């Protein structure tokens, strides 16, 4: 979960083309699925499908329904260019009863082609990101193949939060009074304390737990890594670190930072706690944000969730 972002996506479209599998496949815990391309398998690293031999992947990201208009407006040629994405085409379409936008282009300076699909039904928004390597004179998958796969995007009825959490690569032994809201990207969980599922400011504390898909840094670089991860978050600005320390607990290495700052959207003063648990081939990052008025009580609760965390062995 480095760089926690508002991340992102219900309908079914029968696919008869031989370019894709004949059935819609839903990754574990995901409401979004599609008919994956030939030789693509469900990923063990993220929510989606991949073919490492061809350098190809399709990532499925779920977001609230209201995210659709924001994404549709903000995914412009200019904004994408700032992220190194050279937009080649953009079209508005209907997939079943869902409104959708399909974009395609290339990653600047790299032999990578990319496709973005944003689709929404009345209850949610799906953001689907696909990429494939250019392999000499032959592409790993053609533009037509990838576009057909993305247009097969399908939604299923809401899963219980218990089912969503059961598919995560970690377990929370204590919730400390927080309420699980939803999972994200197959490796992250959003929790809060209050009635709102969408938190506009800091009217409710927010806690995000996410497992990486890659190994963390060596022990001598973890402090710098943790500080950089916190500084790069988009929830809080003008951060002032109050304490930062590494420690050993439960047979694992940890790093924790407590800082204060301003909520990026509302400007309200907040307290932030970031706790990272390092494992041999991965790490779990826990980021909590709350109003300064609740500081003492909420920091203890953030830490209680972190202390009861366990990583599922053999899970991505």
C-alpha positions in Angstrom: 0.0 0.0 0.0 2.8 2.5 -0.5 1.1 5.6 -1.9 -2.4 5.0 -0.7 -4.7 6.3 -3.4 -8.3 6.5 -3.8 -8.4 3.3 -5.6 -11.0 2.1 -7.7 -15.1 -0.9 -10.0 -21.2 -4.6 -12.2 -22.7 -6.0 -14.9 -22.2 -9.0 -17.2 -21.4 -9.2 -20.9 -21.5 -12.5 -22.6 -18.3 -13.1 -24.5 -18.3 -15.3 -27.6 -15.1 -14.2 -29.2 -12.3 -16.8 -29.2 -9.8 -14.2 -28.1 -10.9 -14.6 -24.5 -11.9 -17.4 -22.2 -15.6 -18.3 -22.6 -16.5 -17.6 -18.9 -16.3 -14.7 -16.6 -13.8 -15.3 -13.8 -14.0 -13.5 -10.5 -10.8 -13.4 -8.4 -11.3 -14.3 -4.7 -13.1 -11.6 -2.8 -13.7 -9.5 -5.8 -17.0 -8.2 -7.2 -15.4 -7.4 -10.5 -14.4 -10.1 -13.0 -13.9 -10.6 -16.7 -13.1 -13.2 -19.3 -9.3 -13.4 -19.2 -7.2 -13.8 -22.3 -5.8 -17.1 -23.3 -2.9 -18.2 -21.1 -3.7 -15.7 -18.4 -4.3 -17.0 -14.9 -5.6 -15.4 -11.7 -2.7 -13.5 -10.1 -1.3 -14.6 -6.7 0.1 -11.1 -6.2 -2.9 -8.8 -6.8 -6.6 -8.9 -7.7 -6.6 -9.7 -11.4 -4.9 -11.8 -14.0 -1.4 -12.2 -15.4 0.8 -14.0 -17.8 4.4 -13.3 -16.6 6.0 -15.0 -19.6 4.3 -12.4 -21.9 4.8 -9.5 -19.5 1.0 -9.0 -19.4 -1.4 -8.2 -16.5 -4.9 -7.0 -15.9 -5.6 -5.5 -12.5 -9.2 -5.1 -11.1 -9.8 -2.3 -8.6 -13.1 -1.6 -6.8 -14.3 1.9 -5.8 -17.5 3.6 -4.6 -20.0 4.6 -7.3 -19.3 8.3 -6.9 -15.7 7.7 -8.0 -16.8 7.3 -11.7 -17.4 11.0 -12.5 -14.2 12.0 -10.8 -12.1 9.4 -12.8 -14.0 10.2 -16.0 -13.1 13.9 -15.6 -9.5 13.5 -14.3 -8.2 10.9 -16.7 -7.3 13.4 -19.3 -4.4 13.4 -21.8 -2.6 16.0 -19.7 -3.0 14.3 -16.4 -2.0 10.9 -17.8 1.0 12.5 -19.5 2.2 13.7 -16.1 2.3 10.0 -15.0 4.2 8.9 -18.1 1.2 7.6 -20.0 0.9 8.7 -23.6 -2.8 8.6 -24.5 -3.5 7.2 -28.0 -7.3 6.7 -27.9 -10.3 7.4 -25.7 -13.9 6.2 -26.2 -17.1 6.3 -24.3 -19.2 3.1 -24.5 -21.9 1.0 -22.8 -21.1 -2.4 -21.4 -24.5 -4.0 -20.8 -26.3 -1.4 -18.7 -23.1 0.2 -17.4 -21.5 3.4 -18.6 -17.8 3.1 -19.4 -14.7 4.8 -20.7 -11.9 2.9 -22.4 -8.5 4.5 -22.9 -5.3 3.1 -24.5 -1.8 4.3 -24.9 1.8 3.6 -24.1 4.2 4.1 -21.1 6.7 6.7 -22.0 10.2 5.4 -22.4 9.3 1.8 -21.9 8.1 -1.0 -24.3 4.8 -1.2 -22.5 1.3 -0.7 -23.9 -1.5 0.2 -21.4 -5.3 0.2 -21.4 -7.6 1.7 -18.8 -11.3 0.9 -18.4 -13.6 2.8 -16.0 -17.1 1.3 -15.7 -19.9 1.9 -13.3 -23.3 0.4 -12.3 -25.7 1.9 -9.7 -23.7 0.5 -6.8 -20.0 0.7 -7.6 -17.2 1.8 -10.0 -14.6 -0.6 -11.5 -11.2 0.6 -12.6 -9.4 -1.9 -14.7 -5.8 -1.4 -15.7 -4.1 -3.7 -18.3 -0.6 -3.7 -19.6 1.4 -5.8 -22.0 5.0 -5.8 -23.2 6.0 -5.1 -26.7 8.1 -8.1 -27.8 10.1 -7.2 -30.8 8.0 -7.4 -34.0 5.3 -9.3 -32.2 3.2 -8.0 -29.3 2.4 -10.3 -26.4 -1.3 -9.6 -26.9 -2.8 -7.4 -29.7 -4.8 -4.3 -29.0 -7.9 -6.0 -30.2 -7.5 -8.9 -27.8 -6.9 -6.7 -24.8 -9.8 -4.4 -25.6 -12.1 -7.4 -26.0 -11.0 -8.7 -22.6 -11.6 -5.4 -20.9 -15.0 -5.0 -22.5 -16.0 -8.4 -20.9 -15.9 -6.8 -17.5 -18.6 -8.1 -15.2 -20.0 -7.3 -11.8 -21.6 -9.6 -9.2 -23.7 -9.0 -6.2 -22.0 -7.5 -3.1 -19.9 -9.9 -1.1 -20.1 -9.9 2.7 -17.3 -8.0 4.3 -16.4 -11.4 6.0 -16.0 -13.0 2.5 -13.9 -10.0 1.4 -11.6 -10.2 4.4 -11.3 -14.0 4.1 -9.6 -13.5 0.8 -6.9 -11.1 2.2 -3.3 -12.2 2.7 -3.4 -11.2 6.4 -5.6 -11.6 9.4 -6.6 -9.1 12.1 -6.9 -10.7 15.5 -8.4 -7.5 16.9 -10.5 -4.7 15.4 -10.3 -2.4 18.5 -13.8 -1.1 17.8 -13.2 -0.2 14.2 -15.6 -1.3 11.5 -14.3 -3.0 8.3 -15.7 -1.1 5.3 -14.3 -2.7 2.2 -11.3 -4.4 0.8 -9.2 -2.9 -2.0 -7.1 -4.5 -4.7 -7.2 -7.9 -3.0 -4.5 -6.9 -0.5 -5.9 -3.9 1.4 -8.6 -3.2 4.0 -10.3 0.0 5.0 -11.7 0.4 8.5 -13.4 3.3 10.3 -15.4 4.1 13.4 -18.7 5.7 12.5 -21.7 5.3 10.2 -20.1 6.7 7.0 -18.4 4.5 4.4 -17.0 7.4 2.5 -15.1 9.8 4.7 -14.8 13.3 3.3 -12.7 14.9 6.0 -11.8 13.5 9.4 -15.3 13.2 10.9 -14.3 9.6 11.5 -11.0 8.0 12.0 -9.6 6.0 9.1 -7.4 3.0 9.2 -5.9 1.2 6.1 -4.1 -2.1 6.3 -2.3 -3.4 3.2 0.2 -6.1 2.3 2.8 -5.4 -0.3 3.3 -7.5 -3.4 7.1 -7.2 -3.1 9.8 -7.5 -0.5 10.7 -4.6 1.8 14.2 -3.0 2.1 17.1 -4.2 4.1 17.2 -3.4 7.8 19.6 -0.5 7.3 17.2 1.2 4.9 13.9 0.7 6.7 13.8 4.1 8.5 14.3 6.0 5.2 11.8 3.7 3.5 9.1 4.3 6.1 9.6 8.0 6.1 9.4 8.1 2.3 6.2 6.0 2.3 4.5 8.3 4.8 5.6 11.4 3.0 4.2 10.1 -0.3 0.7 9.5 1.0 -2.1 11.7 -0.4 -4.3 11.9 2.7 -2.2 14.2 4.8 0.1 17.1 4.0 2.5 19.3 5.9 3.7 16.3 8.0 5.8 16.9 11.1 7.2 13.7 12.5 7.0 13.4 16.3 8.7 10.1 16.7 10.0 7.3 14.4 11.5 4.1 15.6 12.2 0.5 14.6 11.6 -2.3 17.1 11.4 -6.1 17.4 8.1 -7.7 18.4 6.7 -11.2 18.0 9.7 -12.5 16.1 9.3 -9.8 13.4 10.9 -6.4 12.7 8.6 -3.3 12.9 8.9 0.4 12.2 6.5 3.0 13.5 6.0 6.7 12.9 3.6 9.1 14.7 3.2 12.5 13.0 0.9 15.4 12.8 -0.3 17.3 9.8 -3.3 18.6 7.9 -6.0 16.6 6.1 -5.3 17.2 2.4 -9.0 17.6 1.4 -10.3 19.6 4.4 -7.2 21.3 5.9 -8.2 20.0 9.4 -5.4 19.2 11.8 -4.8 15.4 12.1 -2.6 12.9 13.8 -1.1 10.0 11.8 0.3 6.7 12.8 2.1 4.5 10.3 3.2 1.0 11.5 5.0 -1.4 9.2 5.6 -5.1 9.9 8.4 -6.6 7.8 8.4 -10.2 6.7 11.2 -12.0 4.8 9.5 -11.5 1.4 6.9 -8.8 2.0 5.6 -6.2 4.5 2.3 -5.0 5.8 1.7 -1.3 6.2 -0.9 0.1 8.6 -1.8 3.8 8.2 -4.2 5.5 10.6 -5.5 9.0 10.4 -7.7 10.8 12.9 -8.6 14.3 14.2 -6.2 15.7 16.8 -9.1 15.8 19.4 -9.2 12.0 19.5 -5.4 11.6 19.5 -4.7 9.6 22.7 -7.5 7.2 22.5 -7.3 6.5 18.8 -3.6 6.0 18.7 -3.9 3.2 21.3 -6.6 1.6 19.1 -4.5 1.9 16.0 -1.7 0.1 17.7 -4.0 -2.6 19.1 -5.0 -3.5 15.5 -1.3 -3.6 14.5 -0.3 -5.8 17.4 -2.9 -8.4 16.6 -1.9 -8.6 12.9 -0.8 -12.0 11.4 0.3 -12.7 7.9 -1.1 -15.6 6.0 1.8 -18.0 5.2 1.9 -19.1 1.6 -0.5 -16.2 0.5 0.6 -13.5 -1.9 
